[in-house]
C-alpha cells in the first residue's frame, strides 16, 4: 500500500499511523511518499509503523536529482536488487552517486530541521492571512481539503463561475497553477478534486497556491490584492 503523506494538490495530511495499523493487521507492506512533507512537518517513521518512505531533495531546497528511501530494518533483507553492478546502496541499487548531490541533500535536510518550527509558524500565518483576505472579499471562494489536517504551504481554492486557466492568464504577475506539476500534461478534471466531491465545472475553477521559505509578507499581501481585484474584474463570485 502506498499513500502520500501530504497530498501534492490540496495539501491535506494523511493519518499515516492509522493507515499503517490497518496494513500491518492485514500483512501488507506500507510505503509513503513524503516528498511534500519531509523537512516541513515532523515525521516519525518508527512510531507510525511505516515499512518504507521516499524523500526528495529538491522539495526542501536541496539539489534536484537526489532522494532517499527509508526502509524498516525488518524489511531490508526482503528487498530484491533493482540494479546490479558495484553493490552500492547495500546491494539494492548499484551505481556511483554524486557526492555533490548527496552533500547538498544533507545540508538542505539539516537546515530544514533547524528551521522547521519557525518556518511552520511563519508559513501558517502567511497562508491564513492570504486565505482570510480572499474570503472576506469573496465569501463564495471554496477551500478544498481539511483546514485542520493540512500543510499550510499548500492552499487549494475554487472560484465558482470562473475558469481556472482563464483566471491564471489574467494573473501574469503571480506564480500560480491550476493543479499539481506532476499532472500538468494531463487533461480533464483533477482526480484528486473529483475524489473529494467536486464536480467537473468546480474542479476547473480551482487554483493551487504555494507558500515557501522565500515567500515574503509583501508578496502575500500583493498576491491577495491582485487576486481579489482580478476576480472582481472578471465578474466573479462574491456571494
N, C-alpha and C positions, 0 to 999 in steps of 0.2 A: 504494500500500500504506500502510495506517495502523495503527500499533501503539502502545499505551500504553507510556510509559517505565516507570512504576511502576504496577502493577495496583491499581486503587482498592479492590478487595475483599480481596485477600490480601497486598498489599504487595511482591510479587515484582518485581525489577528485570529488565527485558528487555535482551538483548545488542544494543543498537541498532547499534553499529558492524558487527557481523556481519550483521545483517539488511540494513543499508544496502548492504553489499558485494554481497549476493545481488540486491537490487533494481537496483543500478547495472549489474550484469552482464547483466540482462535488460531494461534500458531503462525501468525503472519508476520513477516519482516516489515518494519515500518521505517520509511525514509521521508525526510522533509527537506524541501528546497527552502533554504533560509537566506537566499540572495538578497531579499528585500528587508530582512530583519537583522541580520548579523551586523554588529557594531552599532546598532541603533536602539535596540531593546535587549534586556537580559535574556540569555539563553542557558538552559540547564539540561543538557542532553541526558546526563545520567539520572537525574531526579525525575525527568519526564519519561524515561524508559525508551528512548529512541534507539533504533538499530543503526541508522545512518543519517547524516545530514550533509548537504552540499552547500558550499560557500563560494562567493565570488569576490575577487579583489577590487574590480572597478566600481562596485557598488558602495564601497567605503572610501572612495577617493584614492584607491591604490591603482596600480597599472592594469591595463587590460591584458588578457591572455594568461592569467594566473588564477587559480582557485584552490579549494581544498575539499576533501571528503573525510568527514568524521565517520569512523567505523567502530562500533562497540567491540570490546575485546572478545566477547563470546562469538562474534560473527567473523572475525578476521581470518580464522583458519578455514572458513567455509567458502570464501570468495574464490572464484576462478580467475586465472590470468586473462587480462583484457588485451595485453600487447606483449609479445615475447621479445627478449633481447638481453640487455645487460643486467636485468634483475632489479632495476630501480623501483622505488615505491614499494618495498618489501615484496617484490616479485609480481605485484598486481598489474602495474603498468610500466613497462620499460621505456627508457628514453631519457636523455640528459635534459634536466630542467635548466632554465635560465636563472643564474644566481641573482641577476638584477631584478627580475620579476619577483622572485621569492623574497628577497630583502625588502622590496617595495611593498609587497603584500604584508609582510611582518610589521613594518613601520606603520603602515596605514591602520593595521589592527590595533597596535599599541596606542596610537593617537585616538582612535575611535573609543577604546575602552576608557582612557583617561578623561575624555570629554563627554562621555555618554550621558551622564546625569544632567550636566549643564545644557547640553545640546537638546536633550529631550524637553526640558522646561522651556527653552527658547523657541524651538520649533512648534511646540504645542501652543504657546502663546501667539505666535505669528499666524498659525493656521486658524486658531479660534477667532482671532480678531478679524481675519480676512472673511471667514465664513459668516460671522455675525454682521459685518458691514454689508455683505451682499444680501442677506436675508432681511435686514432692516429696510433696504431699498426695494427689494423684490421678494416679498414673503412667499411667492409661489415657487421659488427655486427649491429643488429637491436634493437632499443629501443622500447618497447611495451608500449603504452599509452602516454598521453599528457605529455610533459616536463614542460609545464606551470602550468597546474592544477594537481599537484602531491604532495604527501608527499614524500620527497626525501629520507626518511629512507627505502623506499621500491623501489628497482630497478629491472625491469624485462627485460632481454636481450635474443635475439635469435641469434644463431650461425649457419647460413645456412650451410648445408652439414655435420653437426656433430650431433651425438645422445646425447641428454642432459644427460641421465643416464650414458652413457659411459664416457662422459666428467667429470661428478661428481666422478665416480670411479677412475679417474686419478688425482683427486684433493683432496686426502685424508687429506691433511693438512689444508684444508679450510672447513668451515661450510657453505654449500650452499644447496639449494633444487631445485627440478625441478618443483615445484608447491606449492600450499598452503598446510599447515599442515592439514587443515580440509578435504582436498580431497586426503590425502595420501593413503587411502585404495581403491581408485577408479582406474580403468584402462582406457586407451584410452586418446585421446587428451583433453586438457583443454577446458571446455565450455566457459570460460572467453575469452581465446585467439581466440577461434572459433568465438565468438560474435563480436570481433573487426576485423575479416577478415583474420586471419592466417589460412593457410591450415594445414592439419594434420602433414605433414612432418616438416614444420617450427615450429609448436607448440611443437613437440617432441625434438626440438633442443634448447629449452628455459631453462634458469636458473633464479631463483628468489634469489636476493641478498639483505640482510638486513644490515642497519647501525643503531646502537643504542647508548645508553648512555655510554657504556663501550668500544665502538669501538675506537681504537687509530689511530693516523696518521700513525704510523709504520705498524700497521696491514693492513691498507688500501693499503699502498704502496707495502707491501709484497704480498697481495692478487692480486693486479693488475699485478705485475711482474710474479707471478706464473701462473695466468690465461692466460696471453699473451703468455708465453713460452709453456704452455701445449697445447693451441690451435694450435700453430705453429708446435709443435712436432707431433700432430695428423693429420697434413696436412690440417688444417682448413683454413677458409676464410682469405683473405686479401682484395681483390678487391679494 
